[in-house]
């Protein structure tokens, strides 16, 4: 049995708490980052708070092994006096949307072999895709994830705004969105690229720009130029 102390009440912490409760080999306790006066002991203490709060919160924890869940922060952001690690899950977590942890990549880092084995065991109790990733690699993965997830979702939002403004249902785009995402399982993103930018279809590009707001035009132009430059 692995005892886990989970510090935090946000999206990541909530999803982790729920999945740990279902695991027979995990004993989990969850506390708020605002309630650190009496911190219970645990084999692994997971700090699942905002990136800006990791240093402050970890400095108040004296448990043996303390890890954070951030993709953007180095292991050195942890300011506890004892052993350190990272338990990063490369996935988007939203309240009310269940996550299949069997499909989630776990990117783990520790300062010694025994702690690495413990984090591997903890991850395997709820998931299957385990990777040993150092802080520099994790940061590059995180910025890549911002492009393929956060920025892509913002493109959906812009598309939804354009549909709403022109009184057409956004649902019509759902099959296209799914096909675009599924193609890169068999094609590289470069091979899968289609559209007026890659075809250098200036007439269509000009027509599209005439439909957009000033801010949307800027985004459209930047992305079009990036596609045409092969970036």
C-alpha positions as CSV (number, residue, x, y, z in Angstrom):
1,X,0.0,0.0,0.0
2,X,1.3,3.4,-1.0
3,X,0.2,6.3,1.1
4,X,-0.4,9.6,-0.8
5,X,-1.0,13.0,0.5
6,X,-2.5,15.3,-2.1
7,X,-2.2,19.0,-1.5
8,X,-4.6,21.1,-3.6
9,X,-8.3,21.2,-4.6
10,X,-8.1,22.3,-8.3
11,X,-8.8,20.3,-11.5
12,X,-5.7,18.1,-11.4
13,X,-6.0,17.4,-7.7
14,X,-9.7,16.6,-7.9
15,X,-9.2,14.1,-10.8
16,X,-6.2,12.5,-9.1
17,X,-8.1,12.1,-5.8
18,X,-11.0,10.4,-7.5
19,X,-8.8,7.9,-9.4
20,X,-6.6,7.2,-6.4
21,X,-9.7,6.3,-4.4
22,X,-10.5,3.6,-6.9
23,X,-7.0,2.0,-6.7
24,X,-6.7,-0.9,-4.2
25,X,-3.0,-0.2,-3.6
26,X,-3.4,3.5,-2.8
27,X,-4.3,5.2,0.5
28,X,-5.0,8.9,-0.3
29,X,-5.6,11.9,1.9
30,X,-6.4,15.3,0.4
31,X,-5.9,18.7,2.0
32,X,-6.2,22.3,0.8
33,X,-3.0,24.3,0.2
34,X,-4.5,26.9,2.6
35,X,-4.5,24.3,5.4
36,X,-0.9,23.4,6.0
37,X,-0.6,23.7,9.8
38,X,-1.0,19.9,10.4
39,X,0.4,18.0,7.5
40,X,0.0,14.2,7.7
41,X,2.8,11.9,6.8
42,X,2.8,9.9,3.5
43,X,5.1,7.9,1.2
44,X,4.4,10.4,-1.5
45,X,3.2,14.0,-1.1
46,X,1.8,15.4,-4.3
47,X,1.6,19.2,-4.6
48,X,-1.1,19.9,-7.2
49,X,-1.3,23.7,-7.0
50,X,-0.8,26.6,-9.5
51,X,2.8,27.0,-10.7
52,X,3.3,30.2,-8.9
53,X,2.5,28.6,-5.5
54,X,4.7,25.5,-5.8
55,X,7.8,27.0,-4.1
56,X,5.8,28.5,-1.2
57,X,3.7,25.4,-0.5
58,X,6.6,23.0,-0.8
59,X,8.7,25.0,1.6
60,X,6.1,24.2,4.3
61,X,6.2,20.4,3.8
62,X,8.7,18.2,5.7
63,X,7.5,14.8,4.4
64,X,10.1,12.5,2.9
65,X,9.2,12.6,-0.8
66,X,7.5,15.7,-2.2
67,X,6.5,16.0,-5.9
68,X,4.7,18.6,-8.0
69,X,2.4,18.0,-11.0
70,X,3.5,20.9,-13.2
71,X,4.7,20.6,-16.8
72,X,6.3,24.0,-16.9
73,X,8.2,24.0,-13.6
74,X,11.6,22.5,-12.9
75,X,12.1,20.0,-10.1
76,X,14.2,22.7,-8.5
77,X,11.0,24.8,-7.9
78,X,10.4,22.4,-4.9
79,X,11.8,24.1,-1.8
80,X,11.3,21.2,0.7
81,X,14.3,20.0,2.5
82,X,13.9,16.3,1.7
83,X,13.6,14.2,-1.5
84,X,12.0,15.7,-4.6
85,X,10.2,14.6,-7.7
86,X,7.7,15.4,-10.5
87,X,4.5,13.5,-11.2
88,X,3.3,15.3,-14.4
89,X,0.3,14.0,-16.4
90,X,0.3,15.3,-20.0
91,X,-3.5,15.8,-20.3
92,X,-6.1,18.5,-20.1
93,X,-8.3,18.3,-17.0
94,X,-11.7,20.0,-16.7
95,X,-14.2,19.8,-13.9
96,X,-17.2,17.6,-14.9
97,X,-15.2,15.8,-17.7
98,X,-14.0,12.4,-16.7
99,X,-10.5,11.4,-17.8
100,X,-9.4,7.8,-18.8
101,X,-6.1,7.6,-16.9
102,X,-5.2,4.4,-18.8
103,X,-4.5,6.7,-21.8
104,X,-2.8,9.5,-19.9
105,X,1.0,9.8,-20.4
106,X,2.8,10.0,-17.0
107,X,6.1,12.0,-17.2
108,X,8.0,11.2,-14.0
109,X,11.2,12.6,-12.5
110,X,13.1,11.9,-9.3
111,X,16.4,12.7,-7.7
112,X,17.3,9.0,-7.0
113,X,16.5,5.6,-8.4
114,X,14.4,4.3,-5.5
115,X,12.1,7.3,-5.7
116,X,11.8,6.9,-9.5
117,X,10.7,3.3,-8.9
118,X,8.2,4.4,-6.3
119,X,6.7,7.1,-8.6
120,X,6.6,4.5,-11.4
121,X,4.7,2.1,-9.1
122,X,2.3,4.9,-8.1
123,X,1.6,5.8,-11.8
124,X,1.2,2.2,-12.8
125,X,-1.5,1.8,-10.1
126,X,-3.8,4.1,-12.1
127,X,-2.2,4.3,-15.6
128,X,-0.2,2.5,-18.3
129,X,1.9,5.0,-20.2
130,X,5.0,5.8,-18.0
131,X,7.9,7.9,-19.2
132,X,11.1,9.1,-17.4
133,X,11.3,12.8,-18.4
134,X,13.7,15.3,-17.0
135,X,12.8,19.0,-16.3
136,X,14.2,20.3,-19.7
137,X,12.3,17.7,-21.7
138,X,9.1,18.2,-19.7
139,X,9.2,22.0,-20.3
140,X,9.5,21.4,-24.1
141,X,6.6,18.9,-23.9
142,X,4.5,21.5,-22.0
143,X,5.0,24.2,-24.6
144,X,4.2,21.7,-27.3
145,X,1.0,20.8,-25.5
146,X,0.1,24.5,-25.3
147,X,0.2,24.7,-29.1
148,X,-1.7,21.4,-29.8
149,X,-4.2,21.9,-27.0
150,X,-4.7,25.4,-25.6
151,X,-4.0,27.3,-28.8
152,X,-6.0,24.8,-30.8
153,X,-8.9,25.1,-28.5
154,X,-8.8,28.9,-28.9
155,X,-9.0,28.3,-32.7
156,X,-12.2,26.4,-32.0
157,X,-13.5,29.3,-30.0
158,X,-12.8,31.7,-32.9
159,X,-14.5,29.3,-35.3
160,X,-17.4,29.1,-32.9
161,X,-17.6,32.9,-32.8
162,X,-17.6,33.2,-36.6
163,X,-20.3,30.6,-36.8
164,X,-22.5,32.3,-34.3
165,X,-22.1,35.7,-35.9
166,X,-23.2,34.2,-39.3
167,X,-26.0,32.2,-37.7
168,X,-24.7,28.7,-38.7
169,X,-24.4,25.8,-36.2
170,X,-20.8,25.1,-34.9
171,X,-21.8,21.4,-34.8
172,X,-21.4,21.2,-38.5
173,X,-17.6,21.5,-37.9
174,X,-17.5,18.6,-35.5
175,X,-16.7,15.8,-38.1
176,X,-13.9,18.0,-39.5
177,X,-12.4,18.6,-36.1
178,X,-12.4,14.8,-35.3
179,X,-11.0,13.9,-38.7
180,X,-8.2,16.4,-38.4
181,X,-7.2,15.1,-35.0
182,X,-7.4,11.4,-36.1
183,X,-5.3,11.9,-39.2
184,X,-2.1,12.6,-37.3
185,X,-2.2,9.1,-35.9
186,X,-1.1,7.9,-39.4
187,X,0.3,11.0,-41.0
188,X,2.8,13.6,-39.8
189,X,1.2,17.1,-39.1
190,X,3.1,18.4,-42.1
191,X,1.7,15.7,-44.4
192,X,-1.8,16.2,-43.0
193,X,-1.8,20.0,-43.7
194,X,-4.5,21.1,-46.2
195,X,-6.3,24.4,-47.0
196,X,-5.8,27.6,-48.9
197,X,-2.5,28.6,-47.2
198,X,-0.6,25.4,-48.3
199,X,-2.2,25.7,-51.8
200,X,-1.2,29.4,-52.0
201,X,-4.8,30.2,-52.9
202,X,-4.6,34.0,-52.7
203,X,-8.1,34.6,-53.9
204,X,-9.7,32.5,-51.1
205,X,-7.3,33.9,-48.5
206,X,-8.3,37.5,-49.5
207,X,-12.0,36.5,-49.4
208,X,-11.6,35.0,-45.9
209,X,-9.9,38.1,-44.6
210,X,-12.9,40.2,-45.7
211,X,-15.1,38.2,-43.4
212,X,-13.0,38.6,-40.3
213,X,-12.6,41.2,-37.5
214,X,-9.3,43.1,-37.3
215,X,-8.0,40.8,-34.5
216,X,-9.1,37.6,-36.4
217,X,-7.4,38.9,-39.5
218,X,-4.0,39.2,-37.7
219,X,-4.3,35.7,-36.4
220,X,-5.3,34.4,-39.8
221,X,-2.3,36.2,-41.5
222,X,0.2,34.9,-39.0
223,X,-0.9,31.3,-39.3
224,X,-1.1,31.5,-43.1
225,X,2.4,32.9,-43.3
226,X,3.7,30.2,-40.9
227,X,2.1,27.4,-43.0
228,X,3.5,28.8,-46.2
229,X,6.9,29.2,-44.7
230,X,6.8,25.5,-43.6
231,X,7.2,26.5,-39.9
